[in-house]
Amino acid sequence: MSQKFLTSVIAIVVLGFFSLVAKADDHEPSIYTQLGGTYNIAITVDHLVDKIYANNALNKNPALKAVHDAAHTKAGFKVMLTNWVVERTGGPKIYQEDEFGRGKNMKQSHPHLNITDREFDIIMIECLHTFYAYDVPDHLIKAIMADLQSFRKDIVTKPTKGYKSPYNSPYNGIK
């Protein structure tokens, strides 16, 4: 092999490598990746569901209390919510309907719970507290909370006329 040919091959390989590195930097990792993947999401969801199930204000809603008091629902809900968050944040597509009809879209899966705007706000605040407890970076909290806020109209089935949310922001002031 000639020196000129070998130099050309090395130059092509080096340029190819740098173009791959540049392309990798052009794309920010998914929120799923930035959160650390399925296991980190599962730990966070585990904490969040425990807080939601124990929340006295949420348990004043008889439909939510009935779900929270049924011992068999908690573990399954943690799995379903973990799968939903994994998929929603850019991870594997694993959220699916189960044999009980859970796993549908938000509008189909919440009407029987009679969730009010206030209860939605309480859940959002529990989410925020959970993200703080697990030291989720502010830019991810902002993105996730904005996404969750976009489901308000699908989840709230008992809007309160004249209700003005004190929450007032999809990310509670994080800049």
HURA-V923200 format. One record per residue. RES is the residue in three letters. SS is DSSP state (@ for helix, = for strand, . for the rest). D_CENTER is the distance of its C-alpha to the mean C-alpha in whole Angstrom. Layout:
# HURA-V923200
res=RES ss=SS d_center=D_CENTER
res=RES ss=SS d_center=D_CENTER
This chain:
# HURA-V923200
res=MET ss=. d_center=56
res=SER ss=. d_center=57
res=GLN ss=@ d_center=55
res=LYS ss=@ d_center=54
res=PHE ss=@ d_center=52
res=LEU ss=@ d_center=51
res=THR ss=@ d_center=50
res=SER ss=@ d_center=48
res=VAL ss=@ d_center=46
res=ILE ss=@ d_center=45
res=ALA ss=@ d_center=44
res=ILE ss=@ d_center=42
res=VAL ss=@ d_center=40
res=VAL ss=@ d_center=39
res=LEU ss=@ d_center=38
res=GLY ss=@ d_center=36
res=PHE ss=@ d_center=34
res=PHE ss=@ d_center=34
res=SER ss=@ d_center=33
res=LEU ss=@ d_center=30
res=VAL ss=@ d_center=29
res=ALA ss=@ d_center=29
res=LYS ss=@ d_center=27
res=ALA ss=@ d_center=24
res=ASP ss=@ d_center=24
res=ASP ss=@ d_center=24
res=HIS ss=. d_center=20
res=GLU ss=. d_center=17
res=PRO ss=. d_center=15
res=SER ss=. d_center=12
res=ILE ss=@ d_center=9
res=TYR ss=@ d_center=9
res=THR ss=@ d_center=12
res=GLN ss=@ d_center=12
res=LEU ss=@ d_center=10
res=GLY ss=. d_center=13
res=GLY ss=. d_center=11
res=THR ss=@ d_center=11
res=TYR ss=@ d_center=13
res=ASN ss=@ d_center=12
res=ILE ss=@ d_center=8
res=ALA ss=@ d_center=10
res=ILE ss=@ d_center=12
res=THR ss=@ d_center=10
res=VAL ss=@ d_center=9
res=ASP ss=@ d_center=13
res=HIS ss=@ d_center=13
res=LEU ss=@ d_center=11
res=VAL ss=@ d_center=13
res=ASP ss=@ d_center=16
res=LYS ss=@ d_center=16
res=ILE ss=@ d_center=15
res=TYR ss=@ d_center=18
res=ALA ss=@ d_center=20
res=ASN ss=. d_center=20
res=ASN ss=. d_center=23
res=ALA ss=. d_center=23
res=LEU ss=@ d_center=20
res=ASN ss=@ d_center=23
res=LYS ss=@ d_center=25
res=ASN ss=. d_center=24
res=PRO ss=@ d_center=26
res=ALA ss=@ d_center=23
res=LEU ss=@ d_center=20
res=LYS ss=@ d_center=23
res=ALA ss=@ d_center=24
res=VAL ss=@ d_center=21
res=HIS ss=@ d_center=21
res=ASP ss=@ d_center=24
res=ALA ss=. d_center=24
res=ALA ss=. d_center=24
res=HIS ss=. d_center=23
res=THR ss=@ d_center=20
res=LYS ss=@ d_center=18
res=ALA ss=@ d_center=18
res=GLY ss=@ d_center=17
res=PHE ss=@ d_center=14
res=LYS ss=@ d_center=12
res=VAL ss=@ d_center=13
res=MET ss=@ d_center=12
res=LEU ss=@ d_center=8
res=THR ss=@ d_center=8
res=ASN ss=@ d_center=9
res=TRP ss=@ d_center=7
res=VAL ss=@ d_center=4
res=VAL ss=@ d_center=7
res=GLU ss=@ d_center=8
res=ARG ss=@ d_center=6
res=THR ss=. d_center=6
res=GLY ss=. d_center=10
res=GLY ss=. d_center=11
res=PRO ss=. d_center=13
res=LYS ss=. d_center=13
res=ILE ss=. d_center=13
res=TYR ss=. d_center=12
res=GLN ss=. d_center=15
res=GLU ss=. d_center=18
res=ASP ss=. d_center=19
res=GLU ss=. d_center=23
res=PHE ss=. d_center=22
res=GLY ss=. d_center=21
res=ARG ss=. d_center=17
res=GLY ss=. d_center=14
res=LYS ss=. d_center=16
res=ASN ss=. d_center=14
res=MET ss=@ d_center=13
res=LYS ss=@ d_center=17
res=GLN ss=@ d_center=18
res=SER ss=@ d_center=17
res=HIS ss=@ d_center=17
res=PRO ss=@ d_center=20
res=HIS ss=@ d_center=22
res=LEU ss=@ d_center=20
res=ASN ss=. d_center=22
res=ILE ss=. d_center=19
res=THR ss== d_center=21
res=ASP ss=@ d_center=19
res=ARG ss=@ d_center=20
res=GLU ss=@ d_center=18
res=PHE ss=@ d_center=15
res=ASP ss=@ d_center=16
res=ILE ss=@ d_center=16
res=ILE ss=@ d_center=13
res=MET ss=@ d_center=11
res=ILE ss=@ d_center=14
res=GLU ss=@ d_center=13
res=CYS ss=@ d_center=9
res=LEU ss=@ d_center=11
res=HIS ss=@ d_center=14
res=THR ss=@ d_center=12
res=PHE ss=@ d_center=10
res=TYR ss=@ d_center=14
res=ALA ss=@ d_center=15
res=TYR ss=. d_center=14
res=ASP ss=. d_center=15
res=VAL ss=. d_center=12
res=PRO ss=. d_center=14
res=ASP ss=@ d_center=14
res=HIS ss=@ d_center=13
res=LEU ss=@ d_center=10
res=ILE ss=@ d_center=9
res=LYS ss=@ d_center=11
res=ALA ss=@ d_center=9
res=ILE ss=@ d_center=6
res=MET ss=@ d_center=8
res=ALA ss=@ d_center=10
res=ASP ss=@ d_center=8
res=LEU ss=@ d_center=7
res=GLN ss=@ d_center=11
res=SER ss=. d_center=12
res=PHE ss=. d_center=12
res=ARG ss=@ d_center=14
res=LYS ss=@ d_center=17
res=ASP ss=@ d_center=16
res=ILE ss=@ d_center=15
res=VAL ss=. d_center=18
res=THR ss=. d_center=21
res=LYS ss== d_center=23
res=PRO ss=. d_center=23
res=THR ss=. d_center=26
res=LYS ss=. d_center=28
res=GLY ss=. d_center=29
res=TYR ss=. d_center=26
res=LYS ss=. d_center=25
res=SER ss=. d_center=21
res=PRO ss=. d_center=22
res=TYR ss=. d_center=18
res=ASN ss=. d_center=20
res=SER ss=. d_center=17
res=PRO ss=. d_center=13
res=TYR ss=. d_center=13
res=ASN ss=. d_center=16
res=GLY ss=. d_center=19
res=ILE ss=. d_center=17
res=LYS ss=. d_center=19
